[in-house]
Amino acid sequence: MFKKILIANRGEIALRVIRTCKEMGIKTVAVYSTADAESLHVRFADEAVCIGPAPSSESYLKMPNIIAAAEITNADAIHPGYGFLSENAKFSKLCEEHNIKFIGATGEMINQMGDKANAKTTMISAGVPCVPGSEGVIVDFEDCVKVALETGYPVMLKASAGGGGKGMRAVWKADELKDAWDSARHESKAAFGNDDMYMEKLIEEPRHIEIQIVGDSFGNACHLSERDCSVQRRHQKLTEETPSPFMTDDLRKRMGDAAVKASEFIKYEGAGTVEFLVDKHRNFYFMEMNTRIQVEHPITEEVVNYDLIREQILVAAGIPISGKNYFPQMHSIECRINAEDPHSNFRPAPGKITTFHAPGGHGVRIDTHVYAGYMIPPNYDSMIAKLITTAQTRGEAINKMKRALDEFVIEGVKTTIPFHRQLMDHPDYISGNYTTKFMEDFQMR
């Protein structure tokens, strides 16, 4: 087992990893930028190393600085969390070259699944259902026109190296294709340094449902059932739940089997998610694979009593998984609390938190790195907390979330707490009748 793990991340996920490491008797090293000197992950780690100024390009994305921090503290493993370098093949390989275990996928796996066009080709080979569309990257606009005709409108153009909705364009008819092609490639080039595009059939009334998987170094994989992530704004998730209110036992089994098949086909090692689009007829199609821990992993932990961070560490240390699939025994909901103003188009709202009171009680969990007096920096993602409620039924979990949101007090900055409180009263959410288009018609009161 590892003696010391460096967490190459910040905020709540860094603190989350530190907690599990301490429970396992493993020493921890926090890295931080100058903007994060007062963050709780810095305070609670056994050691802390400043790796640069506030911009992430000069700190959390600066590979030589992180490797140097690991070497001077004698860390024998690095946990990347999510975001930043968690799906960076070069960083995974760099850790290997320096005899530091990267707690995540190998560089080869990241390259195989991180490029969405390649991932789709791989999944077709594995026999996993995929959305009809191009076979790999589209060569040029002439090829784009041909693929669109073969696929049938509406279609979705997607950046091969994309994520977070960048480089995506829905195209409903042929005369819209050229503008969409040009603008998507330009946006993708600016965001990722890569303008390769692929195309898929646009799935109408889709739900975004992902399957949590874990694979070990012996070629075994298991799944921990699904999470419904359909409530999104600009392709960014706002709330998630498990089990999905749209799921049936038959669909859960088929999607779980497909996710395990996908993982074993590529001999995946570590925790990851296989993400699917599910249409209104409950047909499901592979969308992408995330080769890291997800923001929303706590709701899975709550319903199957399973520490996913601990399992990541065990797998990285060469310990085999049980091979057992897990199914939800309760219902859990997560609300992402962001420092944003939901009444002003979710505008980011960094600043100083003057009052902070966290909710409590049975079945309430909060993952956060902030406190009263904490200054939220403007340099990073705006998420400052995750509020999770768990109960025997979905209705009870919703009612518990309402109560917890009413108790949650954050003053000094605007947050998305009012949005989530309104969401919990929305009749379509309460009935489970929502898709990825839900937020297009949502109006804040």
Secondary structure as UniProt FT lines:
FT   STRAND          4..7
FT   HELIX           11..23
FT   TURN            24..25
FT   STRAND          27..33
FT   HELIX           34..36
FT   TURN            37..38
FT   HELIX           40..44
FT   STRAND          47..52
FT   HELIX           56..58
FT   TURN            59..61
FT   HELIX           63..72
FT   TURN            73..74
FT   STRAND          77..79
FT   TURN            84..87
FT   HELIX           89..97
FT   TURN            98..99
FT   STRAND          101..102
FT   HELIX           107..114
FT   HELIX           116..126
FT   HELIX           141..151
FT   STRAND          155..159
FT   TURN            160..161
FT   TURN            164..167
FT   STRAND          169..171
FT   HELIX           174..176
FT   HELIX           177..192
FT   STRAND          197..201
FT   STRAND          207..215
FT   TURN            217..218
FT   STRAND          221..233
FT   TURN            234..235
FT   STRAND          236..242
FT   TURN            245..246
FT   HELIX           249..265
FT   TURN            266..267
FT   STRAND          270..278
FT   TURN            280..281
FT   STRAND          284..290
FT   TURN            295..296
FT   HELIX           297..304
FT   HELIX           308..316
FT   TURN            317..318
FT   STRAND          331..338
FT   STRAND          340..341
FT   HELIX           342..344
FT   TURN            345..346
FT   STRAND          347..348
FT   STRAND          351..352
FT   STRAND          355..357
FT   TURN            362..363
FT   STRAND          364..368
FT   TURN            372..373
FT   STRAND          375..376
FT   TURN            378..379
FT   STRAND          383..391
FT   HELIX           394..407
FT   STRAND          409..411
FT   HELIX           417..423
FT   TURN            424..425
FT   HELIX           427..431
FT   TURN            436..437
FT   HELIX           438..441
//
